Amino acid sequence: MKKRVLFSTFTPPKEIRHYIVMDKKTILHLIFLLLLSAALIYLTRSFLMALGIMMLLLLIDSFLLKYDNKRRREWEEQQQAMEENEENDNDNGQSRSEQRD
């Protein structure tokens, strides 16, 4: 008798992993999107029109998220490089003072 697998070993792509981790920021984001979609349906009085607008807004949101992550990663790399340079400068300064003594 074969065992049935209820859940596969599917790992979601990196672009949507932030939606899976349910922290306070993610929950607030989802609540905002739900309220926005309800307001769009009410204003347009057409589900398909609201769906189209919502898809465009989600597309813009994903591009902004990618841009923000890229900028943060670059900033963190710059900070790490600056810290490493400072440590190297401090090490070189200490060795020079030891050589003078």
MOPAC internal coordinates of N, CA, C and O (Angstrom, degrees):
PM7 1SCF
backbone

  N    0.0000 0     0.00 0     0.00 0    0    0    0
  C    1.4361 1     0.00 0     0.00 0    1    0    0
  C    1.5317 1   110.01 1     0.00 0    2    1    0
  O    1.2310 1   120.63 1   -52.19 1    3    2    1
  N    1.3161 1   116.40 1   127.81 1    3    2    1
  C    1.4561 1   120.77 1  -178.49 1    5    3    2
  C    1.5201 1   110.87 1   -81.78 1    6    5    3
  O    1.2310 1   122.13 1   -37.47 1    7    6    5
  N    1.3291 1   113.52 1   142.53 1    7    6    5
  C    1.4517 1   118.06 1   175.58 1    9    7    6
  C    1.5298 1   108.79 1   -86.23 1   10    9    7
  O    1.2310 1   121.49 1   -42.10 1   11   10    9
  N    1.2983 1   114.74 1   137.90 1   11   10    9
  C    1.4547 1   118.81 1   177.55 1   13   11   10
  C    1.5235 1   109.71 1   -90.63 1   14   13   11
  O    1.2310 1   121.52 1   -44.55 1   15   14   13
  N    1.2825 1   114.70 1   135.45 1   15   14   13
  C    1.4591 1   120.41 1   178.11 1   17   15   14
  C    1.5162 1   107.48 1   -95.00 1   18   17   15
  O    1.2310 1   121.17 1   -62.76 1   19   18   17
  N    1.3235 1   115.36 1   117.24 1   19   18   17
  C    1.4595 1   119.14 1  -179.90 1   21   19   18
  C    1.5257 1   111.59 1   -75.95 1   22   21   19
  O    1.2310 1   121.07 1   139.65 1   23   22   21
  N    1.3029 1   115.56 1   -40.35 1   23   22   21
  C    1.4572 1   120.28 1  -178.99 1   25   23   22
  C    1.5149 1   108.91 1  -122.73 1   26   25   23
  O    1.2310 1   121.10 1   -49.56 1   27   26   25
  N    1.2973 1   115.50 1   130.44 1   27   26   25
  C    1.4581 1   118.97 1   177.39 1   29   27   26
  C    1.5231 1   108.77 1   -83.11 1   30   29   27
  O    1.2310 1   120.88 1    -3.39 1   31   30   29
  N    1.2986 1   115.92 1   176.61 1   31   30   29
  C    1.4636 1   120.73 1   179.73 1   33   31   30
  C    1.5228 1   109.93 1   -91.56 1   34   33   31
  O    1.2310 1   120.95 1  -137.62 1   35   34   33
  N    1.3019 1   115.78 1    42.38 1   35   34   33
  C    1.4605 1   121.79 1  -179.37 1   37   35   34
  C    1.5240 1   109.97 1   -73.60 1   38   37   35
  O    1.2310 1   120.84 1   -52.30 1   39   38   37
  N    1.3154 1   116.01 1   127.70 1   39   38   37
  C    1.4649 1   119.71 1   172.63 1   41   39   38
  C    1.5165 1   107.77 1  -111.92 1   42   41   39
  O    1.2310 1   120.22 1   -52.10 1   43   42   41
  N    1.3143 1   117.18 1   127.90 1   43   42   41
  C    1.4570 1   120.07 1  -176.81 1   45   43   42
  C    1.5198 1   111.44 1   -69.34 1   46   45   43
  O    1.2310 1   120.16 1   -24.55 1   47   46   45
  N    1.3171 1   117.30 1   155.45 1   47   46   45
  C    1.4631 1   119.62 1   177.91 1   49   47   46
  C    1.5215 1   111.14 1   -65.00 1   50   49   47
  O    1.2310 1   120.82 1   -18.86 1   51   50   49
  N    1.3234 1   116.04 1   161.14 1   51   50   49
  C    1.4560 1   121.41 1  -176.11 1   53   51   50
  C    1.5213 1   112.37 1   -61.42 1   54   53   51
  O    1.2310 1   119.99 1   152.01 1   55   54   53
  N    1.3248 1   117.63 1   -27.99 1   55   54   53
  C    1.4611 1   120.74 1  -176.50 1   57   55   54
  C    1.5166 1   112.46 1   -65.43 1   58   57   55
  O    1.2310 1   119.88 1   150.25 1   59   58   57
  N    1.3491 1   117.84 1   -29.75 1   59   58   57
  C    1.4609 1   118.81 1  -176.49 1   61   59   58
  C    1.5204 1   112.74 1  -110.38 1   62   61   59
  O    1.2310 1   119.36 1  -176.78 1   63   62   61
  N    1.3087 1   118.82 1     3.22 1   63   62   61
  C    1.4646 1   119.98 1  -179.98 1   65   63   62
  C    1.5165 1   111.89 1   -63.80 1   66   65   63
  O    1.2310 1   119.54 1   150.03 1   67   66   65
  N    1.3325 1   118.48 1   -29.97 1   67   66   65
  C    1.4614 1   119.41 1  -178.54 1   69   67   66
  C    1.5214 1   111.59 1   -68.37 1   70   69   67
  O    1.2310 1   119.63 1   159.22 1   71   70   69
  N    1.3399 1   118.31 1   -20.78 1   71   70   69
  C    1.4569 1   120.18 1   175.81 1   73   71   70
  C    1.5223 1   111.83 1   -78.28 1   74   73   71
  O    1.2310 1   120.22 1   156.67 1   75   74   73
  N    1.3260 1   117.19 1   -23.33 1   75   74   73
  C    1.4526 1   120.93 1  -176.38 1   77   75   74
  C    1.5257 1   110.81 1   -79.67 1   78   77   75
  O    1.2310 1   119.96 1   143.09 1   79   78   77
  N    1.3072 1   117.68 1   -36.91 1   79   78   77
  C    1.4552 1   121.39 1   177.35 1   81   79   78
  C    1.5230 1   107.37 1   -74.48 1   82   81   79
  O    1.2310 1   120.64 1   -65.00 1   83   82   81
  N    1.3167 1   116.39 1   115.00 1   83   82   81
  C    1.4617 1   120.47 1  -173.55 1   85   83   82
  C    1.5281 1   111.23 1   -93.93 1   86   85   83
  O    1.2310 1   120.45 1  -101.94 1   87   86   85
  N    1.3017 1   116.74 1    78.06 1   87   86   85
  C    1.4481 1   119.88 1   171.33 1   89   87   86
  C    1.5302 1   108.41 1   -95.55 1   90   89   87
  O    1.2310 1   120.66 1    -0.65 1   91   90   89
  N    1.3138 1   116.35 1   179.35 1   91   90   89
  C    1.4593 1   120.26 1  -174.61 1   93   91   90
  C    1.5267 1   111.70 1   -62.73 1   94   93   91
  O    1.2310 1   120.60 1   140.63 1   95   94   93
  N    1.3278 1   116.47 1   -39.37 1   95   94   93
  C    1.4614 1   120.57 1  -179.25 1   97   95   94
  C    1.5337 1   111.10 1   -63.52 1   98   97   95
  O    1.2310 1   120.25 1   138.60 1   99   98   97
  N    1.3180 1   117.14 1   -41.40 1   99   98   97
  C    1.4584 1   121.54 1  -179.23 1  101   99   98
  C    1.5257 1   111.26 1   -67.80 1  102  101   99
  O    1.2310 1   120.73 1   138.32 1  103  102  101
  N    1.3185 1   116.22 1   -41.68 1  103  102  101
  C    1.4667 1   119.88 1   179.26 1  105  103  102
  C    1.5243 1   110.27 1   -63.31 1  106  105  103
  O    1.2310 1   120.29 1   136.78 1  107  106  105
  N    1.3382 1   117.04 1   -43.22 1  107  106  105
  C    1.4663 1   120.40 1   177.94 1  109  107  106
  C    1.5262 1   111.53 1   -63.29 1  110  109  107
  O    1.2310 1   120.62 1   142.85 1  111  110  109
  N    1.3181 1   116.41 1   -37.15 1  111  110  109
  C    1.4641 1   121.10 1   178.17 1  113  111  110
  C    1.5263 1   110.45 1   -63.94 1  114  113  111
  O    1.2310 1   120.37 1   135.41 1  115  114  113
  N    1.3231 1   116.89 1   -44.59 1  115  114  113
  C    1.4634 1   120.64 1   179.10 1  117  115  114
  C    1.5316 1   111.49 1   -65.33 1  118  117  115
  O    1.2310 1   120.28 1   139.57 1  119  118  117
  N    1.3304 1   117.08 1   -40.43 1  119  118  117
  C    1.4697 1   119.96 1   177.50 1  121  119  118
  C    1.5211 1   110.17 1   -62.73 1  122  121  119
  O    1.2310 1   120.46 1   138.25 1  123  122  121
  N    1.3367 1   116.72 1   -41.75 1  123  122  121
  C    1.4612 1   120.49 1   177.68 1  125  123  122
  C    1.5260 1   111.15 1   -60.89 1  126  125  123
  O    1.2310 1   120.19 1   136.35 1  127  126  125
  N    1.3285 1   117.23 1   -43.65 1  127  126  125
  C    1.4620 1   120.25 1  -179.92 1  129  127  126
  C    1.5294 1   111.55 1   -65.13 1  130  129  127
  O    1.2310 1   120.45 1   142.01 1  131  130  129
  N    1.3255 1   116.74 1   -37.99 1  131  130  129
  C    1.4652 1   119.45 1   177.43 1  133  131  130
  C    1.5280 1   111.68 1   -65.34 1  134  133  131
  O    1.2310 1   120.63 1   136.77 1  135  134  133
  N    1.3313 1   116.41 1   -43.23 1  135  134  133
  C    1.4671 1   119.83 1   177.85 1  137  135  134
  C    1.5287 1   111.12 1   -64.48 1  138  137  135
  O    1.2310 1   120.87 1   140.36 1  139  138  137
  N    1.3191 1   115.94 1   -39.64 1  139  138  137
  C    1.4552 1   120.51 1   178.81 1  141  139  138
  C    1.5232 1   111.32 1   -63.98 1  142  141  139
  O    1.2310 1   120.64 1   137.16 1  143  142  141
  N    1.3284 1   116.38 1   -42.84 1  143  142  141
  C    1.4651 1   118.77 1   179.71 1  145  143  142
  C    1.5319 1   111.09 1   -66.60 1  146  145  143
  O    1.2310 1   120.14 1   141.48 1  147  146  145
  N    1.3393 1   117.34 1   -38.52 1  147  146  145
  C    1.4692 1   119.80 1   176.92 1  149  147  146
  C    1.5280 1   110.60 1   -63.77 1  150  149  147
  O    1.2310 1   120.32 1   138.79 1  151  150  149
  N    1.3282 1   116.99 1   -41.21 1  151  150  149
  C    1.4618 1   120.36 1   179.15 1  153  151  150
  C    1.5292 1   111.08 1   -65.77 1  154  153  151
  O    1.2310 1   120.26 1   141.69 1  155  154  153
  N    1.3231 1   117.12 1   -38.31 1  155  154  153
  C    1.4643 1   120.24 1   178.50 1  157  155  154
  C    1.5251 1   111.47 1   -65.14 1  158  157  155
  O    1.2310 1   120.38 1   138.94 1  159  158  157
  N    1.3096 1   116.88 1   -41.06 1  159  158  157
  C    1.4668 1   119.67 1   177.86 1  161  159  158
  C    1.5244 1   110.14 1   -63.88 1  162  161  159
  O    1.2310 1   120.75 1   139.49 1  163  162  161
  N    1.3357 1   116.17 1   -40.51 1  163  162  161
  C    1.4626 1   119.78 1  -179.70 1  165  163  162
  C    1.5355 1   110.98 1   -66.72 1  166  165  163
  O    1.2310 1   120.53 1   137.12 1  167  166  165
  N    1.3470 1   116.60 1   -42.88 1  167  166  165
  C    1.4640 1   119.99 1  -177.04 1  169  167  166
  C    1.5237 1   113.20 1   -72.07 1  170  169  167
  O    1.2310 1   120.48 1   138.09 1  171  170  169
  N    1.3217 1   116.68 1   -41.91 1  171  170  169
  C    1.4632 1   119.33 1  -175.74 1  173  171  170
  C    1.5219 1   112.69 1   -85.89 1  174  173  171
  O    1.2310 1   120.25 1   158.21 1  175  174  173
  N    1.3196 1   117.12 1   -21.79 1  175  174  173
  C    1.4666 1   123.43 1  -177.46 1  177  175  174
  C    1.5328 1   111.73 1    57.21 1  178  177  175
  O    1.2310 1   121.77 1  -155.66 1  179  178  177
  N    1.3236 1   114.22 1    24.34 1  179  178  177
  C    1.4592 1   120.23 1   178.30 1  181  179  178
  C    1.5272 1   107.96 1  -142.59 1  182  181  179
  O    1.2310 1   120.99 1   -57.41 1  183  182  181
  N    1.3107 1   115.72 1   122.59 1  183  182  181
  C    1.4575 1   119.93 1  -179.30 1  185  183  182
  C    1.5233 1   111.11 1   -64.81 1  186  185  183
  O    1.2310 1   120.23 1   137.76 1  187  186  185
  N    1.3222 1   117.16 1   -42.24 1  187  186  185
  C    1.4716 1   120.12 1  -177.14 1  189  187  186
  C    1.5269 1   111.64 1   -67.06 1  190  189  187
  O    1.2310 1   120.08 1   141.10 1  191  190  189
  N    1.3290 1   117.44 1   -38.90 1  191  190  189
  C    1.4619 1   120.39 1   177.40 1  193  191  190
  C    1.5257 1   110.04 1   -64.66 1  194  193  191
  O    1.2310 1   120.67 1   135.83 1  195  194  193
  N    1.3266 1   116.31 1   -44.17 1  195  194  193
  C    1.4578 1   120.38 1   178.85 1  197  195  194
  C    1.5252 1   110.96 1   -64.28 1  198  197  195
  O    1.2310 1   120.59 1   142.24 1  199  198  197
  N    1.3217 1   116.48 1   -37.76 1  199  198  197
  C    1.4598 1   120.61 1   178.24 1  201  199  198
  C    1.5275 1   111.05 1   -63.79 1  202  201  199
  O    1.2310 1   120.23 1   137.16 1  203  202  201
  N    1.3278 1   117.17 1   -42.84 1  203  202  201
  C    1.4580 1   120.86 1   178.38 1  205  203  202
  C    1.5205 1   112.20 1   -62.95 1  206  205  203
  O    1.2310 1   120.71 1   135.08 1  207  206  205
  N    1.3150 1   116.24 1   -44.92 1  207  206  205
  C    1.4665 1   119.96 1   178.73 1  209  207  206
  C    1.5235 1   110.29 1   -64.28 1  210  209  207
  O    1.2310 1   120.25 1   138.42 1  211  210  209
  N    1.3149 1   117.13 1   -41.58 1  211  210  209
  C    1.4636 1   120.96 1   179.83 1  213  211  210
  C    1.5248 1   111.13 1   -63.93 1  214  213  211
  O    1.2310 1   120.22 1   141.28 1  215  214  213
  N    1.3250 1   117.19 1   -38.72 1  215  214  213
  C    1.4666 1   119.91 1   177.74 1  217  215  214
  C    1.5209 1   110.86 1   -63.67 1  218  217  215
  O    1.2310 1   120.18 1   138.76 1  219  218  217
  N    1.3223 1   117.26 1   -41.24 1  219  218  217
  C    1.4632 1   120.11 1   177.11 1  221  219  218
  C    1.5276 1   111.03 1   -63.91 1  222  221  219
  O    1.2310 1   120.22 1   138.12 1  223  222  221
  N    1.3159 1   117.18 1   -41.88 1  223  222  221
  C    1.4629 1   120.30 1   179.21 1  225  223  222
  C    1.5308 1   111.64 1   -65.43 1  226  225  223
  O    1.2310 1   120.06 1   141.27 1  227  226  225
  N    1.3205 1   117.48 1   -38.73 1  227  226  225
  C    1.4626 1   120.21 1   176.88 1  229  227  226
  C    1.5236 1   111.74 1   -66.74 1  230  229  227
  O    1.2310 1   120.56 1   143.80 1  231  230  229
  N    1.3213 1   116.54 1   -36.20 1  231  230  229
  C    1.4622 1   120.39 1   176.81 1  233  231  230
  C    1.5227 1   110.57 1   -64.12 1  234  233  231
  O    1.2310 1   120.28 1   134.61 1  235  234  233
  N    1.3153 1   117.08 1   -45.39 1  235  234  233
  C    1.4642 1   121.22 1   177.73 1  237  235  234
  C    1.5290 1   110.15 1   -62.85 1  238  237  235
  O    1.2310 1   120.46 1   139.30 1  239  238  237
  N    1.3267 1   116.72 1   -40.70 1  239  238  237
  C    1.4651 1   121.29 1   178.90 1  241  239  238
  C    1.5227 1   111.27 1   -60.99 1  242  241  239
  O    1.2310 1   120.13 1   137.67 1  243  242  241
  N    1.3185 1   117.35 1   -42.33 1  243  242  241
  C    1.4671 1   119.96 1  -179.52 1  245  243  242
  C    1.5239 1   111.30 1   -67.57 1  246  245  243
  O    1.2310 1   119.90 1   141.49 1  247  246  245
  N    1.3378 1   117.80 1   -38.51 1  247  246  245
  C    1.4632 1   119.98 1   177.04 1  249  247  246
  C    1.5206 1   111.19 1   -64.89 1  250  249  247
  O    1.2310 1   120.15 1   138.77 1  251  250  249
  N    1.3235 1   117.31 1   -41.23 1  251  250  249
  C    1.4636 1   120.43 1   177.81 1  253  251  250
  C    1.5196 1   111.83 1   -64.74 1  254  253  251
  O    1.2310 1   120.50 1   142.67 1  255  254  253
  N    1.3225 1   116.66 1   -37.33 1  255  254  253
  C    1.4579 1   120.65 1   178.02 1  257  255  254
  C    1.5255 1   111.33 1   -65.47 1  258  257  255
  O    1.2310 1   120.22 1   135.78 1  259  258  257
  N    1.3272 1   117.19 1   -44.22 1  259  258  257
  C    1.4593 1   120.65 1   177.15 1  261  259  258
  C    1.5235 1   111.39 1   -61.39 1  262  261  259
  O    1.2310 1   120.54 1   136.95 1  263  262  261
  N    1.3422 1   116.57 1   -43.05 1  263  262  261
  C    1.4552 1   121.43 1   179.30 1  265  263  262
  C    1.5332 1   110.40 1   -62.59 1  266  265  263
  O    1.2310 1   120.28 1   136.23 1  267  266  265
  N    1.3255 1   117.07 1   -43.77 1  267  266  265
  C    1.4550 1   121.58 1  -179.42 1  269  267  266
  C    1.5253 1   110.75 1   -64.31 1  270  269  267
  O    1.2310 1   119.94 1   136.04 1  271  270  269
  N    1.3200 1   117.71 1   -43.96 1  271  270  269
  C    1.4676 1   120.89 1   178.56 1  273  271  270
  C    1.5175 1   111.53 1   -63.07 1  274  273  271
  O    1.2310 1   120.42 1   140.08 1  275  274  273
  N    1.3256 1   116.80 1   -39.92 1  275  274  273
  C    1.4620 1   120.73 1   179.12 1  277  275  274
  C    1.5159 1   110.87 1   -64.10 1  278  277  275
  O    1.2310 1   120.09 1   135.24 1  279  278  277
  N    1.3377 1   117.43 1   -44.76 1  279  278  277
  C    1.4624 1   121.45 1   179.36 1  281  279  278
  C    1.5275 1   111.44 1   -64.29 1  282  281  279
  O    1.2310 1   120.27 1   139.33 1  283  282  281
  N    1.3252 1   117.08 1   -40.67 1  283  282  281
  C    1.4674 1   120.09 1   178.75 1  285  283  282
  C    1.5261 1   110.91 1   -64.21 1  286  285  283
  O    1.2310 1   120.65 1   137.17 1  287  286  285
  N    1.3299 1   116.37 1   -42.83 1  287  286  285
  C    1.4628 1   120.25 1   179.77 1  289  287  286
  C    1.5247 1   110.89 1   -62.07 1  290  289  287
  O    1.2310 1   120.55 1   136.54 1  291  290  289
  N    1.3450 1   116.56 1   -43.46 1  291  290  289
  C    1.4653 1   120.17 1   178.66 1  293  291  290
  C    1.5240 1   110.75 1   -64.04 1  294  293  291
  O    1.2310 1   120.09 1   139.00 1  295  294  293
  N    1.3372 1   117.43 1   -41.00 1  295  294  293
  C    1.4518 1   121.05 1  -179.65 1  297  295  294
  C    1.5307 1   110.95 1   -64.79 1  298  297  295
  O    1.2310 1   120.57 1   138.44 1  299  298  297
  N    1.3532 1   116.51 1   -41.56 1  299  298  297
  C    1.4614 1   120.23 1   178.37 1  301  299  298
  C    1.5213 1   111.17 1   -64.55 1  302  301  299
  O    1.2310 1   120.09 1   140.83 1  303  302  301
  N    1.3324 1   117.42 1   -39.17 1  303  302  301
  C    1.4617 1   120.45 1   177.51 1  305  303  302
  C    1.5174 1   111.23 1   -64.08 1  306  305  303
  O    1.2310 1   120.13 1   139.87 1  307  306  305
  N    1.3382 1   117.35 1   -40.13 1  307  306  305
  C    1.4578 1   120.58 1   177.25 1  309  307  306
  C    1.5200 1   111.03 1   -64.33 1  310  309  307
  O    1.2310 1   120.13 1   138.55 1  311  310  309
  N    1.3261 1   117.35 1   -41.45 1  311  310  309
  C    1.4600 1   120.94 1   179.37 1  313  311  310
  C    1.5212 1   110.70 1   -63.90 1  314  313  311
  O    1.2310 1   120.09 1   137.95 1  315  314  313
  N    1.3304 1   117.43 1   -42.05 1  315  314  313
  C    1.4593 1   120.66 1   179.09 1  317  315  314
  C    1.5235 1   110.64 1   -64.82 1  318  317  315
  O    1.2310 1   120.57 1   139.13 1  319  318  317
  N    1.3353 1   116.51 1   -40.87 1  319  318  317
  C    1.4642 1   119.66 1   179.08 1  321  319  318
  C    1.5269 1   110.64 1   -64.57 1  322  321  319
  O    1.2310 1   120.08 1   139.86 1  323  322  321
  N    1.3301 1   117.45 1   -40.14 1  323  322  321
  C    1.4619 1   120.49 1   178.49 1  325  323  322
  C    1.5244 1   111.19 1   -65.20 1  326  325  323
  O    1.2310 1   120.21 1   139.37 1  327  326  325
  N    1.3373 1   117.20 1   -40.63 1  327  326  325
  C    1.4619 1   120.50 1   177.80 1  329  327  326
  C    1.5217 1   111.25 1   -64.14 1  330  329  327
  O    1.2310 1   120.01 1   138.74 1  331  330  329
  N    1.3221 1   117.58 1   -41.26 1  331  330  329
  C    1.4581 1   121.11 1   178.14 1  333  331  330
  C    1.5229 1   110.94 1   -64.27 1  334  333  331
  O    1.2310 1   120.02 1   139.51 1  335  334  333
  N    1.3275 1   117.56 1   -40.49 1  335  334  333
  C    1.4616 1   120.98 1   177.91 1  337  335  334
  C    1.5199 1   111.13 1   -64.36 1  338  337  335
  O    1.2310 1   120.27 1   139.38 1  339  338  337
  N    1.3382 1   117.09 1   -40.62 1  339  338  337
  C    1.4601 1   120.54 1   177.99 1  341  339  338
  C    1.5214 1   111.10 1   -64.14 1  342  341  339
  O    1.2310 1   120.45 1   138.35 1  343  342  341
  N    1.3375 1   116.74 1   -41.65 1  343  342  341
  C    1.4606 1   120.12 1   178.05 1  345  343  342
  C    1.5204 1   110.87 1   -63.80 1  346  345  343
  O    1.2310 1   120.33 1   138.17 1  347  346  345
  N    1.3236 1   116.97 1   -41.83 1  347  346  345
  C    1.4642 1   120.24 1   178.48 1  349  347  346
  C    1.5185 1   110.83 1   -64.74 1  350  349  347
  O    1.2310 1   120.20 1   139.22 1  351  350  349
  N    1.3217 1   117.22 1   -40.78 1  351  350  349
  C    1.4626 1   120.63 1   178.40 1  353  351  350
  C    1.5223 1   110.77 1   -64.52 1  354  353  351
  O    1.2310 1   120.40 1   138.90 1  355  354  353
  N    1.3308 1   116.84 1   -41.10 1  355  354  353
  C    1.4675 1   120.38 1   177.69 1  357  355  354
  C    1.5184 1   111.19 1   -64.23 1  358  357  355
  O    1.2310 1   120.11 1   138.75 1  359  358  357
  N    1.3296 1   117.39 1   -41.25 1  359  358  357
  C    1.4657 1   121.07 1   178.61 1  361  359  358
  C    1.5189 1   110.29 1   -64.73 1  362  361  359
  O    1.2310 1   120.00 1   137.70 1  363  362  361
  N    1.3274 1   117.60 1   -42.30 1  363  362  361
  C    1.4556 1   121.36 1   179.67 1  365  363  362
  C    1.5236 1   110.75 1   -66.45 1  366  365  363
  O    1.2310 1   119.91 1   140.90 1  367  366  365
  N    1.3022 1   117.78 1   -39.10 1  367  366  365
  C    1.4620 1   121.62 1   178.81 1  369  367  366
  C    1.5142 1   111.63 1   -65.49 1  370  369  367
  O    1.2310 1   119.71 1   141.16 1  371  370  369
  N    1.3212 1   118.16 1   -38.84 1  371  370  369
  C    1.4585 1   121.22 1   178.72 1  373  371  370
  C    1.5183 1   110.52 1   -68.99 1  374  373  371
  O    1.2310 1   119.87 1   140.05 1  375  374  373
  N    1.3274 1   117.85 1   -39.95 1  375  374  373
  C    1.4631 1   119.65 1  -179.38 1  377  375  374
  C    1.5167 1   110.52 1   -69.30 1  378  377  375
  O    1.2310 1   119.58 1   146.40 1  379  378  377
  N    1.3252 1   118.41 1   -33.60 1  379  378  377
  C    1.4694 1   121.04 1   177.01 1  381  379  378
  C    1.5200 1   110.90 1   -66.97 1  382  381  379
  O    1.2310 1   120.59 1   138.51 1  383  382  381
  N    1.3270 1   116.48 1   -41.49 1  383  382  381
  C    1.4720 1   118.48 1   179.15 1  385  383  382
  C    1.5171 1   110.96 1   -67.58 1  386  385  383
  O    1.2310 1   119.89 1   146.50 1  387  386  385
  N    1.3339 1   117.82 1   -33.50 1  387  386  385
  C    1.4567 1   120.48 1   176.54 1  389  387  386
  C    1.5134 1   110.31 1   -68.68 1  390  389  387
  O    1.2310 1   119.34 1   145.18 1  391  390  389
  N    1.3338 1   118.86 1   -34.82 1  391  390  389
  C    1.4505 1   121.58 1   179.05 1  393  391  390
  C    1.5229 1   110.96 1   -68.15 1  394  393  391
  O    1.2310 1   119.85 1   144.53 1  395  394  393
  N    1.3223 1   117.89 1   -35.47 1  395  394  393
  C    1.4582 1   122.06 1   179.85 1  397  395  394
  C    1.5271 1   111.19 1   -67.54 1  398  397  395
  O    1.2310 1   120.35 1   145.74 1  399  398  397
  N    1.3398 1   116.93 1   -34.26 1  399  398  397
  C    1.4701 1   120.00 1  -178.27 1  401  399  398
  C    1.4785 1   109.57 1   -73.69 1  402  401  399
  O    1.2310 1   120.10 1   180.00 1  403  402  401

